[in-house]
């Protein structure tokens, strides 16, 4: 299933900047960055729970915000893109 993760981490302190790096690093384990603070993650239901739990452990609930958009397995008709595309669609062929 495709899950979009969007986050806003308060970076006014060194701890906040560290949380921001950790959130991005954790999201990269499950997907790819499509905007500065937005990731598309192709995950199984169990990976989704692991990702949410890991991010909840990192974030400061009083200062940060996380949003999860679960687009399911039939997401191709739910995603529209305009302009330059800087990521590889999950359902396209990738040759290495």
DODO-298482 format. One record per residue (C-alpha): z, y, x. Coordinates in Angstrom, 2 decimals. Each point is the difference from the previous one (the first is absolute). Example, Ala and Ser with C-alpha at 12.3 -4.5 7.8 and 13.67 -1.06 7.14 Angstrom:
# DODO-298482
<up = 7.80&north = -4.50&east = 12.30>
<up = -0.66&north = 3.44&east = 1.37>
***
This chain:
# DODO-298482
<up = 0.00&north = 0.00&east = 0.00>
<up = -0.54&north = 3.57&east = 1.11>
<up = 3.00&north = 2.29&east = 0.26>
<up = -0.22&north = 3.66&east = 0.95>
<up = 3.09&north = 1.28&east = 1.82>
<up = 0.55&north = 3.75&east = 0.17>
<up = 2.97&north = 1.52&east = 1.76>
<up = 1.61&north = 3.32&east = 0.77>
<up = 2.59&north = -0.10&east = 2.76>
<up = 2.12&north = 3.03&east = 0.87>
<up = -0.79&north = 0.74&east = 3.67>
<up = 2.30&north = 2.98&east = 0.57>
<up = 2.20&north = -2.11&east = 2.30>
<up = -0.64&north = -2.47&east = 2.81>
<up = 1.27&north = -2.78&east = -2.27>
<up = -2.54&north = 0.99&east = -2.65>
<up = -2.86&north = -0.07&east = 2.49>
<up = 1.18&north = -3.45&east = 1.12>
<up = 0.06&north = -1.21&east = -3.64>
<up = -3.52&north = 1.34&east = -0.49>
<up = -1.28&north = -2.04&east = 2.98>
<up = 1.83&north = -3.10&east = -1.22>
<up = -1.39&north = 0.30&east = -3.54>
<up = -3.55&north = 0.33&east = 1.35>
<up = 0.49&north = -2.91&east = 2.40>
<up = 1.31&north = -2.23&east = -2.78>
<up = -2.89&north = 0.91&east = -2.31>
<up = -2.52&north = -0.79&east = 2.75>
<up = 1.28&north = -3.60&east = 0.00>
<up = -1.30&north = -0.41&east = -3.54>
<up = -2.98&north = 2.33&east = -0.31>
<up = -1.90&north = 2.96&east = 1.30>
<up = 0.56&north = 3.73&east = -0.02>
<up = -2.39&north = 1.84&east = -2.30>
<up = 1.71&north = 3.41&east = 0.10>
<up = 2.79&north = 1.36&east = 2.22>
<up = 2.78&north = -1.34&east = -2.23>
<up = -1.96&north = -2.46&east = -2.14>
<up = -0.72&north = -3.67&east = 0.69>
<up = -2.06&north = -2.61&east = -1.84>
<up = 1.65&north = -3.39&east = 0.36>
<up = -1.59&north = -3.29&east = -1.00>
<up = 3.05&north = -2.20&east = -0.56>
<up = 1.25&north = -3.09&east = -1.76>
<up = 2.80&north = 0.48&east = -2.53>
<up = 2.56&north = -1.24&east = 2.55>
<up = -1.37&north = 2.32&east = 2.72>
<up = 0.25&north = 2.86&east = -2.48>
<up = 3.71&north = -0.69&east = -0.47>
<up = 0.50&north = -0.23&east = 3.78>
<up = -1.82&north = 3.30&east = 0.54>
<up = 2.01&north = 1.79&east = -2.69>
<up = 3.27&north = -1.35&east = 1.38>
<up = -0.87&north = 0.98&east = 3.59>
<up = -0.95&north = 3.55&east = -1.03>
<up = 3.15&north = 0.39&east = -2.11>
<up = 2.03&north = -0.96&east = 3.07>
<up = -1.74&north = 2.69&east = 2.09>
<up = -0.01&north = 2.91&east = -2.45>
<up = 2.76&north = 2.47&east = -0.74>
<up = 0.13&north = 0.08&east = -3.81>
<up = 1.49&north = 3.51&east = -0.03>
<up = -2.76&north = 1.53&east = 2.15>
<up = -3.10&north = -2.22&east = -0.21>
<up = -2.34&north = -1.26&east = -2.72>
<up = -2.05&north = -3.18&east = -0.31>
<up = -2.56&north = -0.79&east = -2.72>
<up = -1.67&north = -3.37&east = -0.59>
<up = -3.16&north = -0.29&east = -2.10>
<up = -0.74&north = -3.63&east = -0.83>
<up = -3.73&north = -0.22&east = -0.77>
<up = -0.01&north = -3.78&east = -0.33>
<up = -2.75&north = -2.38&east = 1.05>
<up = -2.81&north = 1.64&east = -1.96>
<up = 0.31&north = 3.39&east = 1.61>
<up = -3.66&north = 0.68&east = 0.86>
<up = -0.62&north = 1.85&east = -3.27>
<up = 3.27&north = 1.94&east = 0.33>
<up = -0.72&north = 1.59&east = 3.38>
<up = -2.45&north = 2.86&east = 0.35>
<up = -0.77&north = 1.71&east = 3.29>
<up = -1.87&north = 3.20&east = 0.91>
<up = -0.77&north = 1.32&east = 3.45>
<up = 0.32&north = -1.57&east = 3.40>
<up = 1.51&north = -3.46&east = -0.01>
<up = 2.25&north = -0.68&east = 2.98>
<up = 1.14&north = -3.49&east = -0.91>
<up = -1.52&north = -3.43&east = -0.56>
<up = -0.01&north = -1.22&east = -3.61>
<up = 1.95&north = -3.25&east = -0.35>
<up = -2.75&north = -1.77&east = -1.89>
<up = -2.82&north = 0.80&east = 2.45>
<up = -1.16&north = -2.21&east = 2.83>
<up = 1.36&north = 0.94&east = 3.41>
<up = -1.70&north = -1.20&east = 3.18>
<up = 1.84&north = 0.07&east = 3.29>
***
